[in-house]
Amino acid sequence: MKTKNILMGEDGYVFLADFGLAKFVRNNKKTESMCGTPYMMAPEIINNQTYSFEVDWWALGTLPF
């Protein structure tokens, strides 16, 4: 998630968008893909470990910094 992926609609609501790579994961399974901006990556991705949707929360948390 990057700051350019945060959009504001005409009505003032904030939307999150992904204009890069995306992967669909079913049934809480884990994945091993290595993609994204390194300084926003969760440790699991950098260490080549399997991960789930929780890494998206990590990336979102890096935005204020």
N, C-alpha and C positions, 0 to 999 in steps of 0.2 A: 504494500500500500504506500503510495506516495501522495504528497499534498496535491498534486495535479489530478488525482483521482477523486478528490472531494469536490462535489458539484453543488451548486445552490440553484434551486428552481425559482421560477418567477414568483411563486407563492411564499418563498423564504425557507422552505424545507430543504434540509441537507440530504444529499444522495451520495452513496459511495459507488464508484464505477471502477471497472478493471479493464483497461485498454491493452493489457499485455497478455501474458500467458495465463491460462486457467486450466484446471484439471477437475473433472467430476469424479468424486469418490463416494461410493455407496456403502451403506450399512456400517458406518464408523470404522471403516478399514483405514489402514495407514498407507502412506506413500513414501517414496524416496527421491522424488524429483529435486534437482538442484537448479533453481532459477530465481531471479529476483535481484534486488539491489542489496549488495553485501552488508552495508551498514544498517539495514533494516531487517536482516534475516535473523530468525530465532536460532539459538545455539544448536538445536536439533538438526537444522538444515546445514549449518556450517560444518558440523561434526559428522555429516553423512549418515545420520540416524533416521529411522523411520519416524514419521510424524503424522498428525491429523490436523483438524481445523484449528486447534489451539494456537498454531503458529500465526494465524491471521490476527488474533488478539495481540500477540507480541508486536507484530508489525504496526498495528493501529496505535499501540502504546508508544512507539518510537516517534510518531508524528509531532508531538509537542516539543521534542528536543531537537 
